[in-house]
């Protein structure tokens, strides 16, 4: 069933993104007076085809659904010549400005789709975890800033406390930290707990570029805090022998408050065969237990690690994030801009070796995340769709021949010099661009397989 959900979600996602992208090209081409011969979803042999009576455009759905294209009337295409009366409608006969507009329309359509999807999510409301922090690892940037765990971040500003922006959820905090890290800023986080409100200063000025990636928040020492409960116990496990029961809420280990799964699991792993004192809450009563984690060999580190054999669940407090119609559109545009810039910067750092090529993902990973987000609900799936739409828009704007960005580069050169790039140079660059795309696709597919089989 899960596989079927993944396949359907992937097909829907790719279908929507390709239709929107190609319709951007198609719509602007029609507005500019260019005759469109074919609008194809997918590549290869057409499975379904029909011809528009008004426009004469052939609409097809083809066998390989990993993209699409819009074929316009063009004198440079091989085959029989173009009738004299059709020459004014050929793409190559249009002004540079019109050709630029047609090429830009596809990626811009993807950005517009992302704005609309984000705006819909913000307007209808989405339930997200609040920005409550778990106890940070000792020595982490969060710990050095003074965080103890249990604080809820409510605002972020510059190091002097100016330009404060509200932090409404964990997702909001994550994006704001990522933005500050990219610019290597010194910032201030305002947070509160049961005792009061405090300001914490975080210096991201000297943060290495390679550390600015999707795992940045955890690298800084920030983790989602909440209530950790026992869901189930393995028969004969250390947890069962110690007297833990399903439904127990873990409050402290060796006198230190427990507010997240990661810190607790790390503590257990570090104490194989050594007794640790647990404080739990059971039916409103405090219970103290001693548990001795079983020693288990870890092949990754070639060392023994502790294991108690309990399935845990973290209950994180949530908040309903909702905005008005106009603010939703503004926030949708802002979020789209932030993600586009982040994607562009990340790609630039991969090219220069400042970020790992493991950040590239291919169709297998996209299908996996499409299925996971679809199972979580409509809002997560729409958010995933917006993210991939932005990535598609950014990718197509890269100045690589065979992509929209490569054609855009040709037309910008023509606009600047008054001369079109020669067909010989276009052919050479086209081949180089194709090699780049093949290499990127191979790396992305390798990363997909590496994630799939964990090597």
C-alpha positions as a Markdown table, in Angstrom:
| # | Residue | x | y | z |
|---|---|---|---|---|
| 1 | Unk | 0.0 | 0.0 | 0.0 |
| 2 | Unk | 2.8 | 2.4 | 0.9 |
| 3 | Unk | 4.5 | 1.7 | -2.5 |
| 4 | Unk | 1.3 | 2.5 | -4.3 |
| 5 | Unk | 0.9 | 5.8 | -2.3 |
| 6 | Unk | 4.5 | 6.7 | -3.3 |
| 7 | Unk | 3.9 | 6.0 | -6.9 |
| 8 | Unk | 0.7 | 7.9 | -7.1 |
| 9 | Unk | 2.1 | 10.9 | -5.1 |
| 10 | Unk | 5.2 | 10.9 | -7.3 |
| 11 | Unk | 3.2 | 10.8 | -10.6 |
| 12 | Unk | 0.8 | 13.6 | -9.3 |
| 13 | Unk | 3.7 | 15.7 | -8.2 |
| 14 | Unk | 5.7 | 15.4 | -11.4 |
| 15 | Unk | 2.6 | 15.8 | -13.5 |
| 16 | Unk | 1.6 | 19.1 | -11.8 |
| 17 | Unk | 5.1 | 20.5 | -11.9 |
| 18 | Unk | 5.7 | 19.7 | -15.5 |
| 19 | Unk | 2.3 | 21.0 | -16.7 |
| 20 | Unk | 2.8 | 24.3 | -14.8 |
| 21 | Unk | 6.3 | 24.7 | -16.1 |
| 22 | Unk | 5.5 | 24.0 | -19.7 |
| 23 | Unk | 2.3 | 25.9 | -19.6 |
| 24 | Unk | 4.3 | 28.9 | -18.6 |
| 25 | Unk | 6.3 | 28.6 | -21.8 |
| 26 | Unk | 3.2 | 27.9 | -23.8 |
| 27 | Unk | 1.1 | 30.7 | -22.5 |
| 28 | Unk | 3.7 | 33.4 | -23.0 |
| 29 | Unk | 4.6 | 32.0 | -26.4 |
| 30 | Unk | 1.0 | 32.3 | -27.5 |
| 31 | Unk | 0.8 | 35.9 | -26.1 |
| 32 | Unk | 4.0 | 36.8 | -28.1 |
| 33 | Unk | 2.4 | 35.4 | -31.3 |
| 34 | Unk | 4.5 | 32.3 | -31.6 |
| 35 | Unk | 2.9 | 29.2 | -33.1 |
| 36 | Unk | 3.1 | 26.1 | -30.7 |
| 37 | Unk | 3.3 | 22.8 | -32.6 |
| 38 | Unk | 3.3 | 20.4 | -29.6 |
| 39 | Unk | 2.7 | 20.4 | -25.9 |
| 40 | Unk | 4.0 | 17.2 | -24.5 |
| 41 | Unk | 3.9 | 15.8 | -21.0 |
| 42 | Unk | 6.7 | 13.2 | -20.9 |
| 43 | Unk | 9.1 | 12.1 | -23.6 |
| 44 | Unk | 9.1 | 9.2 | -26.1 |
| 45 | Unk | 6.2 | 7.7 | -27.9 |
| 46 | Unk | 2.8 | 9.4 | -27.3 |
| 47 | Unk | 0.3 | 7.4 | -25.4 |
| 48 | Unk | -2.5 | 9.9 | -25.8 |
| 49 | Unk | -2.8 | 12.7 | -28.3 |
| 50 | Unk | -5.3 | 15.3 | -29.5 |
| 51 | Unk | -5.1 | 18.5 | -31.6 |
| 52 | Unk | -6.6 | 21.8 | -30.5 |
| 53 | Unk | -9.1 | 23.0 | -33.0 |
| 54 | Unk | -8.3 | 26.7 | -32.5 |
| 55 | Unk | -4.6 | 26.7 | -32.2 |
| 56 | Unk | -3.6 | 23.5 | -34.1 |
| 57 | Unk | -1.3 | 22.6 | -31.2 |
| 58 | Unk | -0.8 | 18.8 | -30.7 |
| 59 | Unk | -1.3 | 17.9 | -27.0 |
| 60 | Unk | 0.4 | 14.6 | -26.0 |
| 61 | Unk | 1.0 | 12.4 | -22.9 |
| 62 | Unk | 4.1 | 10.3 | -23.6 |
| 63 | Unk | 5.6 | 7.1 | -22.2 |
| 64 | Unk | 8.5 | 8.6 | -20.0 |
| 65 | Unk | 6.8 | 10.9 | -17.5 |
| 66 | Unk | 10.0 | 12.6 | -16.2 |
| 67 | Unk | 9.6 | 16.0 | -17.8 |
| 68 | Unk | 8.0 | 17.5 | -20.8 |
| 69 | Unk | 8.5 | 20.1 | -23.6 |
| 70 | Unk | 6.8 | 22.7 | -25.7 |
| 71 | Unk | 7.8 | 22.6 | -29.4 |
| 72 | Unk | 7.4 | 25.9 | -31.2 |
| 73 | Unk | 7.6 | 26.8 | -34.9 |
| 74 | Unk | 11.3 | 27.5 | -35.6 |
| 75 | Unk | 13.2 | 27.8 | -38.9 |
| 76 | Unk | 16.2 | 26.1 | -37.4 |
| 77 | Unk | 14.5 | 22.8 | -36.9 |
| 78 | Unk | 15.3 | 20.1 | -39.5 |
| 79 | Unk | 12.5 | 19.0 | -41.8 |
| 80 | Unk | 10.4 | 20.6 | -44.5 |
| 81 | Unk | 10.6 | 24.4 | -44.7 |
| 82 | Unk | 8.0 | 26.7 | -43.1 |
| 83 | Unk | 5.3 | 28.2 | -45.3 |
| 84 | Unk | 5.8 | 31.9 | -46.0 |
| 85 | Unk | 2.6 | 32.9 | -44.3 |
| 86 | Unk | 3.8 | 31.2 | -41.1 |
| 87 | Unk | 7.2 | 32.9 | -40.9 |
| 88 | Unk | 6.0 | 35.8 | -38.6 |
| 89 | Unk | 4.9 | 33.1 | -36.1 |
| 90 | Unk | 8.3 | 31.4 | -35.9 |
| 91 | Unk | 10.1 | 31.6 | -32.6 |
| 92 | Unk | 13.5 | 32.6 | -34.1 |
| 93 | Unk | 11.8 | 35.5 | -35.9 |
| 94 | Unk | 10.7 | 37.1 | -32.5 |
| 95 | Unk | 12.6 | 40.0 | -30.9 |
| 96 | Unk | 15.2 | 39.2 | -28.2 |
| 97 | Unk | 12.8 | 40.5 | -25.5 |
| 98 | Unk | 10.0 | 38.2 | -26.5 |
| 99 | Unk | 12.4 | 35.2 | -26.6 |
| 100 | Unk | 13.7 | 36.0 | -23.2 |
| 101 | Unk | 10.1 | 36.3 | -21.8 |
| 102 | Unk | 9.2 | 32.9 | -23.3 |
| 103 | Unk | 12.2 | 31.2 | -21.8 |
| 104 | Unk | 11.8 | 32.8 | -18.4 |
| 105 | Unk | 8.1 | 32.0 | -18.3 |
| 106 | Unk | 8.6 | 28.3 | -17.4 |
| 107 | Unk | 10.8 | 28.8 | -14.2 |
| 108 | Unk | 8.7 | 31.8 | -13.2 |
| 109 | Unk | 5.5 | 29.6 | -13.4 |
| 110 | Unk | 7.1 | 27.2 | -11.0 |
| 111 | Unk | 7.9 | 30.1 | -8.5 |
| 112 | Unk | 4.3 | 31.4 | -8.9 |
| 113 | Unk | 3.0 | 27.9 | -8.1 |
| 114 | Unk | 5.1 | 27.7 | -5.0 |
| 115 | Unk | 3.8 | 31.1 | -3.8 |
| 116 | Unk | 0.2 | 30.0 | -4.4 |
| 117 | Unk | 0.8 | 26.7 | -2.5 |
| 118 | Unk | 2.5 | 28.3 | 0.4 |
| 119 | Unk | -0.1 | 31.1 | 0.6 |
| 120 | Unk | -2.9 | 28.5 | 0.6 |
| 121 | Unk | -1.1 | 26.6 | 3.5 |
| 122 | Unk | -0.6 | 29.8 | 5.5 |
| 123 | Unk | -4.2 | 31.0 | 4.9 |
| 124 | Unk | -5.9 | 27.7 | 5.8 |
| 125 | Unk | -3.6 | 27.1 | 8.8 |
| 126 | Unk | -1.2 | 24.3 | 9.6 |
| 127 | Unk | -0.4 | 22.7 | 12.9 |
| 128 | Unk | 3.3 | 22.8 | 13.6 |
| 129 | Unk | 5.6 | 22.1 | 16.6 |
| 130 | Unk | 6.4 | 25.2 | 18.7 |
| 131 | Unk | 10.0 | 26.3 | 18.8 |
| 132 | Unk | 10.6 | 24.6 | 22.2 |
| 133 | Unk | 14.2 | 23.4 | 22.6 |
| 134 | Unk | 15.7 | 20.2 | 24.0 |
| 135 | Unk | 18.8 | 20.3 | 26.2 |
| 136 | Unk | 21.6 | 21.1 | 23.8 |
| 137 | Unk | 24.7 | 18.8 | 23.7 |
| 138 | Unk | 27.6 | 20.0 | 25.9 |
| 139 | Unk | 30.0 | 22.3 | 23.9 |
| 140 | Unk | 27.5 | 23.0 | 21.1 |
| 141 | Unk | 26.9 | 26.6 | 20.0 |
| 142 | Unk | 23.5 | 26.5 | 21.6 |
| 143 | Unk | 24.9 | 25.4 | 24.9 |
| 144 | Unk | 27.6 | 28.1 | 24.8 |
| 145 | Unk | 24.9 | 30.7 | 24.1 |
| 146 | Unk | 23.4 | 29.7 | 27.5 |
| 147 | Unk | 20.4 | 27.5 | 26.5 |
| 148 | Unk | 19.6 | 24.8 | 29.1 |
| 149 | Unk | 16.7 | 23.2 | 27.3 |
| 150 | Unk | 13.0 | 23.7 | 27.9 |
| 151 | Unk | 13.0 | 27.3 | 26.5 |
| 152 | Unk | 10.6 | 28.3 | 23.8 |
| 153 | Unk | 12.0 | 30.7 | 21.2 |
| 154 | Unk | 9.6 | 33.5 | 20.4 |
| 155 | Unk | 11.6 | 36.1 | 18.4 |
| 156 | Unk | 14.9 | 36.6 | 16.6 |
| 157 | Unk | 16.8 | 39.8 | 15.9 |
| 158 | Unk | 20.2 | 41.3 | 15.4 |
| 159 | Unk | 22.9 | 41.0 | 18.1 |
| 160 | Unk | 21.7 | 44.2 | 19.7 |
| 161 | Unk | 18.1 | 43.0 | 19.9 |
| 162 | Unk | 16.9 | 45.2 | 17.1 |
| 163 | Unk | 14.8 | 44.2 | 14.0 |
| 164 | Unk | 12.9 | 41.6 | 16.1 |
| 165 | Unk | 10.9 | 39.1 | 14.1 |
| 166 | Unk | 8.4 | 36.8 | 15.7 |
| 167 | Unk | 9.1 | 33.1 | 15.7 |
| 168 | Unk | 5.8 | 31.2 | 15.5 |
| 169 | Unk | 6.9 | 27.6 | 15.1 |
| 170 | Unk | 9.9 | 25.2 | 14.9 |
| 171 | Unk | 9.8 | 25.5 | 11.1 |
| 172 | Unk | 9.9 | 29.3 | 11.3 |
| 173 | Unk | 12.9 | 29.1 | 13.7 |
| 174 | Unk | 14.7 | 26.7 | 11.4 |
| 175 | Unk | 14.4 | 28.9 | 8.3 |
| 176 | Unk | 15.4 | 32.0 | 10.2 |
| 177 | Unk | 18.5 | 30.3 | 11.6 |
| 178 | Unk | 19.4 | 29.0 | 8.1 |
| 179 | Unk | 19.1 | 32.5 | 6.7 |
| 180 | Unk | 21.3 | 34.0 | 9.4 |
| 181 | Unk | 23.9 | 31.3 | 9.0 |
| 182 | Unk | 24.2 | 31.9 | 5.3 |
| 183 | Unk | 24.9 | 35.5 | 5.9 |
| 184 | Unk | 27.2 | 34.7 | 8.9 |
| 185 | Unk | 25.4 | 37.1 | 11.2 |
| 186 | Unk | 25.5 | 37.6 | 14.9 |
| 187 | Unk | 22.0 | 37.3 | 16.2 |
| 188 | Unk | 19.9 | 37.4 | 19.3 |
| 189 | Unk | 17.2 | 34.8 | 20.2 |
| 190 | Unk | 14.5 | 35.8 | 22.6 |
| 191 | Unk | 13.0 | 32.8 | 24.5 |
| 192 | Unk | 11.0 | 32.1 | 27.6 |
| 193 | Unk | 10.4 | 29.3 | 30.0 |
| 194 | Unk | 8.4 | 28.9 | 33.2 |
| 195 | Unk | 10.7 | 31.4 | 35.0 |
| 196 | Unk | 10.8 | 34.3 | 32.6 |
| 197 | Unk | 11.9 | 35.7 | 29.3 |
| 198 | Unk | 15.6 | 35.8 | 28.3 |
| 199 | Unk | 17.8 | 36.9 | 25.4 |
| 200 | Unk | 20.5 | 34.6 | 24.1 |
| 201 | Unk | 23.2 | 35.8 | 21.7 |
| 202 | Unk | 24.4 | 33.4 | 19.0 |
| 203 | Unk | 27.5 | 34.2 | 17.0 |
| 204 | Unk | 27.3 | 32.7 | 13.5 |
| 205 | Unk | 30.0 | 34.9 | 12.1 |
| 206 | Unk | 32.8 | 32.2 | 12.0 |
| 207 | Unk | 30.5 | 29.3 | 11.1 |
| 208 | Unk | 32.2 | 27.2 | 8.4 |
| 209 | Unk | 30.5 | 27.3 | 5.0 |
| 210 | Unk | 30.4 | 23.5 | 4.8 |
| 211 | Unk | 28.3 | 23.3 | 7.9 |
| 212 | Unk | 25.5 | 25.3 | 6.4 |
| 213 | Unk | 23.2 | 22.7 | 5.1 |
| 214 | Unk | 19.9 | 20.9 | 5.9 |
| 215 | Unk | 21.3 | 19.6 | 9.2 |
| 216 | Unk | 22.5 | 23.1 | 10.3 |
| 217 | Unk | 20.0 | 23.4 | 13.2 |
| 218 | Unk | 21.1 | 20.1 | 14.9 |
| 219 | Unk | 24.8 | 21.0 | 14.3 |
| 220 | Unk | 24.2 | 24.2 | 16.2 |
| 221 | Unk | 22.8 | 22.1 | 19.1 |
| 222 | Unk | 19.1 | 22.9 | 18.6 |
| 223 | Unk | 16.7 | 20.0 | 18.9 |
| 224 | Unk | 12.9 | 19.8 | 19.4 |
| 225 | Unk | 12.0 | 19.6 | 23.0 |
| 226 | Unk | 9.0 | 17.9 | 24.5 |
| 227 | Unk | 7.7 | 15.1 | 26.7 |
| 228 | Unk | 9.4 | 11.7 | 26.2 |
| 229 | Unk | 7.1 | 8.7 | 26.9 |
| 230 | Unk | 7.6 | 4.9 | 26.7 |
| 231 | Unk | 5.4 | 3.4 | 24.0 |
| 232 | Unk | 6.4 | -0.3 | 24.2 |
| 233 | Unk | 9.0 | -2.6 | 25.7 |
| 234 | Unk | 10.9 | -5.5 | 24.2 |
| 235 | Unk | 10.4 | -8.7 | 26.2 |
| 236 | Unk | 13.3 | -9.4 | 28.5 |
| 237 | Unk | 14.9 | -6.0 | 27.7 |
| 238 | Unk | 16.8 | -3.9 | 30.3 |
| 239 | Unk | 13.9 | -1.5 | 30.4 |
| 240 | Unk | 11.4 | -4.3 | 31.3 |
| 241 | Unk | 13.8 | -5.8 | 33.9 |
| 242 | Unk | 14.1 | -2.4 | 35.5 |
| 243 | Unk | 10.3 | -2.1 | 35.8 |
| 244 | Unk | 9.6 | 0.5 | 33.1 |
| 245 | Unk | 6.0 | 0.3 | 31.7 |
| 246 | Unk | 4.3 | 1.5 | 28.6 |
| 247 | Unk | 2.8 | 4.9 | 29.2 |
| 248 | Unk | 5.6 | 6.0 | 31.6 |
| 249 | Unk | 6.8 | 9.6 | 31.0 |
| 250 | Unk | 10.6 | 10.0 | 31.4 |
| 251 | Unk | 11.4 | 13.1 | 33.5 |
| 252 | Unk | 15.1 | 12.8 | 34.4 |
| 253 | Unk | 18.2 | 10.6 | 34.0 |
| 254 | Unk | 20.9 | 10.7 | 36.7 |
| 255 | Unk | 19.4 | 14.0 | 37.9 |
| 256 | Unk | 19.3 | 15.7 | 34.5 |
| 257 | Unk | 16.0 | 16.7 | 32.9 |
| 258 | Unk | 14.9 | 14.7 | 29.9 |
| 259 | Unk | 13.3 | 16.8 | 27.2 |
| 260 | Unk | 14.1 | 15.1 | 24.0 |
| 261 | Unk | 14.7 | 11.6 | 22.5 |
| 262 | Unk | 18.1 | 12.4 | 21.0 |
| 263 | Unk | 19.8 | 13.4 | 24.2 |
| 264 | Unk | 18.4 | 10.5 | 26.2 |
| 265 | Unk | 19.3 | 7.9 | 23.6 |
| 266 | Unk | 22.9 | 9.3 | 23.4 |
| 267 | Unk | 23.2 | 9.1 | 27.2 |
| 268 | Unk | 22.0 | 5.5 | 27.2 |
| 269 | Unk | 24.4 | 4.6 | 24.5 |
| 270 | Unk | 27.3 | 6.1 | 26.4 |
| 271 | Unk | 26.6 | 3.9 | 29.5 |
| 272 | Unk | 26.7 | 0.2 | 28.4 |
| 273 | Unk | 26.5 | -2.1 | 31.4 |
| 274 | Unk | 26.4 | 0.8 | 33.9 |
| 275 | Unk | 23.4 | 1.6 | 36.0 |
| 276 | Unk | 21.6 | 4.9 | 35.4 |
| 277 | Unk | 18.9 | 6.4 | 37.6 |
| 278 | Unk | 15.6 | 7.2 | 35.9 |
| 279 | Unk | 12.9 | 9.4 | 37.2 |
| 280 | Unk | 9.5 | 8.7 | 35.6 |
| 281 | Unk | 6.0 | 9.8 | 36.0 |
| 282 | Unk | 3.4 | 7.1 | 36.2 |
| 283 | Unk | -0.3 | 7.8 | 36.8 |
| 284 | Unk | 0.6 | 11.2 | 38.2 |
| 285 | Unk | 3.1 | 9.8 | 40.7 |
| 286 | Unk | 6.9 | 10.1 | 40.6 |
| 287 | Unk | 8.7 | 6.7 | 40.4 |
| 288 | Unk | 12.5 | 6.2 | 40.6 |
| 289 | Unk | 14.1 | 3.3 | 38.8 |
| 290 | Unk | 17.6 | 2.0 | 38.1 |
| 291 | Unk | 18.2 | 0.5 | 34.7 |
| 292 | Unk | 21.4 | -1.1 | 33.4 |
| 293 | Unk | 21.6 | -0.7 | 29.6 |
| 294 | Unk | 22.6 | -3.9 | 27.8 |
| 295 | Unk | 25.9 | -3.7 | 26.0 |
| 296 | Unk | 25.5 | -4.0 | 22.2 |
| 297 | Unk | 28.3 | -4.0 | 19.6 |
| 298 | Unk | 28.0 | -1.1 | 17.1 |
| 299 | Unk | 29.6 | -2.0 | 13.8 |
| 300 | Unk | 29.8 | 1.7 | 12.7 |
| 301 | Unk | 32.1 | 2.6 | 15.7 |
| 302 | Unk | 33.4 | -0.8 | 16.5 |
| 303 | Unk | 32.5 | -0.2 | 20.2 |
| 304 | Unk | 29.9 | -1.3 | 22.7 |
| 305 | Unk | 26.9 | 1.0 | 23.1 |
| 306 | Unk | 24.1 | 0.9 | 25.7 |
| 307 | Unk | 20.6 | -0.2 | 24.8 |
| 308 | Unk | 17.5 | -0.5 | 27.0 |
| 309 | Unk | 15.0 | -1.9 | 24.5 |
| 310 | Unk | 12.2 | 0.6 | 24.8 |
| 311 | Unk | 10.2 | 2.3 | 22.0 |
| 312 | Unk | 9.9 | 6.0 | 22.8 |
| 313 | Unk | 7.7 | 8.8 | 21.6 |
| 314 | Unk | 8.2 | 12.5 | 21.9 |
| 315 | Unk | 5.1 | 14.6 | 22.4 |
| 316 | Unk | 6.0 | 18.2 | 21.2 |
| 317 | Unk | 3.5 | 21.0 | 21.9 |
| 318 | Unk | 2.0 | 22.4 | 18.7 |
| 319 | Unk | 0.6 | 25.7 | 17.5 |
| 320 | Unk | -1.9 | 26.5 | 14.8 |
| 321 | Unk | -0.1 | 28.8 | 12.4 |
| 322 | Unk | -2.6 | 30.9 | 10.4 |
| 323 | Unk | -2.4 | 34.2 | 8.6 |
| 324 | Unk | -4.8 | 36.6 | 6.7 |
| 325 | Unk | -5.1 | 36.4 | 2.9 |
| 326 | Unk | -2.7 | 39.3 | 2.1 |
| 327 | Unk | -0.1 | 38.3 | 4.7 |
| 328 | Unk | -0.3 | 34.7 | 3.5 |
| 329 | Unk | 0.6 | 35.8 | -0.1 |
| 330 | Unk | 3.4 | 38.0 | 1.2 |
| 331 | Unk | 4.7 | 35.2 | 3.4 |
| 332 | Unk | 4.4 | 32.7 | 0.5 |
| 333 | Unk | 6.5 | 35.0 | -1.7 |
| 334 | Unk | 9.0 | 35.5 | 1.1 |
| 335 | Unk | 9.3 | 31.7 | 1.8 |
| 336 | Unk | 9.7 | 31.0 | -2.0 |
| 337 | Unk | 12.4 | 33.6 | -2.2 |
| 338 | Unk | 14.3 | 32.2 | 0.8 |
| 339 | Unk | 14.2 | 28.7 | -0.5 |
| 340 | Unk | 15.2 | 29.7 | -4.0 |
| 341 | Unk | 18.2 | 31.7 | -2.7 |
| 342 | Unk | 19.1 | 28.8 | -0.3 |
| 343 | Unk | 19.0 | 26.3 | -3.2 |
| 344 | Unk | 21.1 | 28.6 | -5.4 |
| 345 | Unk | 23.7 | 29.1 | -2.7 |
| 346 | Unk | 23.8 | 25.5 | -1.9 |
| 347 | Unk | 24.4 | 24.5 | -5.5 |
| 348 | Unk | 27.1 | 27.2 | -5.8 |
| 349 | Unk | 28.8 | 25.7 | -2.8 |
| 350 | Unk | 28.6 | 22.2 | -4.2 |
| 351 | Unk | 30.2 | 23.4 | -7.4 |
| 352 | Unk | 33.1 | 25.1 | -5.5 |
| 353 | Unk | 33.5 | 22.1 | -3.1 |
| 354 | Unk | 32.3 | 24.0 | 0.0 |
| 355 | Unk | 29.3 | 21.7 | 0.3 |
| 356 | Unk | 28.9 | 17.9 | -0.2 |
| 357 | Unk | 27.5 | 16.6 | -3.5 |
| 358 | Unk | 25.5 | 14.2 | -1.2 |
| 359 | Unk | 22.9 | 17.1 | -1.0 |
| 360 | Unk | 21.8 | 16.3 | -4.6 |
| 361 | Unk | 18.7 | 14.1 | -4.8 |
| 362 | Unk | 17.1 | 12.3 | -7.7 |
| 363 | Unk | 13.8 | 10.7 | -8.6 |
| 364 | Unk | 14.0 | 7.9 | -6.0 |
| 365 | Unk | 14.3 | 10.4 | -3.1 |
| 366 | Unk | 11.6 | 12.6 | -4.6 |
| 367 | Unk | 9.3 | 9.7 | -4.9 |
| 368 | Unk | 10.1 | 8.7 | -1.3 |
| 369 | Unk | 9.4 | 12.1 | 0.1 |
| 370 | Unk | 6.3 | 12.5 | -2.1 |
| 371 | Unk | 4.9 | 9.3 | -0.5 |
| 372 | Unk | 5.8 | 10.3 | 3.0 |
| 373 | Unk | 4.4 | 13.8 | 2.7 |
| 374 | Unk | 1.2 | 12.5 | 1.2 |
| 375 | Unk | 0.7 | 10.1 | 4.1 |
| 376 | Unk | 1.1 | 13.0 | 6.5 |
| 377 | Unk | -1.8 | 14.9 | 4.9 |
| 378 | Unk | -2.7 | 17.6 | 2.3 |
| 379 | Unk | -0.7 | 20.5 | 3.9 |
| 380 | Unk | 2.6 | 18.5 | 4.1 |
| 381 | Unk | 2.2 | 17.3 | 0.5 |
| 382 | Unk | 1.5 | 20.8 | -0.8 |
| 383 | Unk | 4.5 | 22.0 | 1.0 |
| 384 | Unk | 6.6 | 19.3 | -0.6 |
| 385 | Unk | 5.2 | 20.2 | -4.0 |
| 386 | Unk | 6.1 | 23.8 | -3.4 |
| 387 | Unk | 9.7 | 22.9 | -2.4 |
| 388 | Unk | 10.2 | 20.7 | -5.5 |
| 389 | Unk | 8.6 | 23.4 | -7.7 |
| 390 | Unk | 11.1 | 25.9 | -6.5 |
| 391 | Unk | 14.0 | 23.5 | -7.0 |
| 392 | Unk | 12.8 | 22.9 | -10.6 |
| 393 | Unk | 12.6 | 26.6 | -11.2 |
| 394 | Unk | 16.1 | 27.2 | -9.8 |
| 395 | Unk | 17.6 | 24.3 | -11.7 |
| 396 | Unk | 16.1 | 25.5 | -15.0 |
| 397 | Unk | 17.6 | 29.0 | -14.5 |
| 398 | Unk | 21.2 | 27.7 | -14.2 |
| 399 | Unk | 23.3 | 28.9 | -17.1 |
| 400 | Unk | 23.7 | 25.4 | -18.5 |
| 401 | Unk | 23.0 | 24.8 | -22.2 |
| 402 | Unk | 20.0 | 22.6 | -22.9 |
| 403 | Unk | 18.3 | 24.2 | -19.8 |
| 404 | Unk | 16.2 | 27.3 | -19.9 |
| 405 | Unk | 19.1 | 29.2 | -18.3 |
| 406 | Unk | 21.4 | 28.3 | -21.1 |
| 407 | Unk | 19.0 | 29.6 | -23.7 |
| 408 | Unk | 18.5 | 32.7 | -21.6 |
| 409 | Unk | 22.3 | 33.2 | -21.6 |
| 410 | Unk | 22.4 | 33.1 | -25.4 |
| 411 | Unk | 19.7 | 35.7 | -25.7 |
| 412 | Unk | 21.3 | 38.0 | -23.1 |
| 413 | Unk | 24.6 | 37.8 | -25.1 |
| 414 | Unk | 22.6 | 38.7 | -28.2 |
| 415 | Unk | 20.9 | 41.6 | -26.5 |
| 416 | Unk | 24.3 | 42.9 | -25.2 |
| 417 | Unk | 26.3 | 42.5 | -28.5 |
| 418 | Unk | 23.6 | 42.8 | -31.1 |
| 419 | Unk | 24.7 | 39.4 | -32.6 |
| 420 | Unk | 23.2 | 36.0 | -32.1 |
| 421 | Unk | 25.5 | 33.3 | -30.7 |
| 422 | Unk | 26.7 | 31.3 | -33.7 |
| 423 | Unk | 25.2 | 27.9 | -34.4 |
| 424 | Unk | 28.6 | 26.3 | -34.1 |
| 425 | Unk | 29.1 | 27.6 | -30.6 |
| 426 | Unk | 25.6 | 26.7 | -29.7 |
| 427 | Unk | 26.3 | 23.1 | -30.8 |
| 428 | Unk | 29.5 | 22.9 | -28.8 |
| 429 | Unk | 27.9 | 24.4 | -25.7 |
| 430 | Unk | 24.9 | 22.2 | -26.1 |
| 431 | Unk | 27.1 | 19.1 | -25.9 |
| 432 | Unk | 29.0 | 20.4 | -22.9 |
| 433 | Unk | 25.7 | 21.2 | -21.2 |
| 434 | Unk | 24.4 | 17.7 | -21.9 |
| 435 | Unk | 27.5 | 16.2 | -20.3 |
| 436 | Unk | 26.9 | 18.4 | -17.2 |
| 437 | Unk | 23.3 | 17.2 | -17.0 |
| 438 | Unk | 24.3 | 13.6 | -17.3 |
| 439 | Unk | 26.9 | 13.9 | -14.6 |
| 440 | Unk | 24.5 | 15.7 | -12.2 |
| 441 | Unk | 21.9 | 13.0 | -12.9 |
| 442 | Unk | 24.3 | 10.2 | -12.3 |
| 443 | Unk | 25.4 | 11.8 | -9.0 |
| 444 | Unk | 21.8 | 12.3 | -7.9 |
| 445 | Unk | 20.9 | 8.7 | -8.8 |
| 446 | Unk | 24.0 | 7.4 | -6.9 |
| 447 | Unk | 23.0 | 9.4 | -3.8 |
| 448 | Unk | 19.4 | 8.0 | -4.1 |
| 449 | Unk | 20.8 | 4.4 | -4.2 |
| 450 | Unk | 23.2 | 5.2 | -1.3 |
| 451 | Unk | 20.3 | 6.4 | 0.9 |
| 452 | Unk | 18.2 | 3.4 | -0.2 |
| 453 | Unk | 20.7 | 0.7 | 0.8 |
| 454 | Unk | 22.6 | 2.8 | 3.5 |
| 455 | Unk | 26.1 | 2.7 | 2.2 |
